[in-house]
């Protein structure tokens, strides 16, 4: 799934996020815990922008969105930072 999202990099500038969550420097499981808390405050259709540095965040976010039914609408990896745009369903 994440591999497919890499093709959306050019569209990331057009995405508007409703909440920005900085989880840089946090390791598993903290980013997922914070994402869940943030998503609980969003309405259906709204988007969370997540910034993380944990190398496992790609697998974690892919698995978490699959389990919760939320959607990664865009993903960008640069150097050691991962940026996700996750839409609440």
Number of C-alpha atoms within 10 A of each C-alpha: 11 16 9 10 14 14 12 14 13 10 10 15 8 8 12 12 14 14 16 13 16 16 19 16 12 13 15 12 12 13 24 17 10 15 19 13 11 15 19 11 11 16 12 12 13 17 25 23 21 23 21 22 21 20 13 13 22 21 11 16 21 15 13 17 16 13 9 11 12 19 19 21 19 22 22 19 15 8 6 10 15 20 22 25 24 23 23 20 15
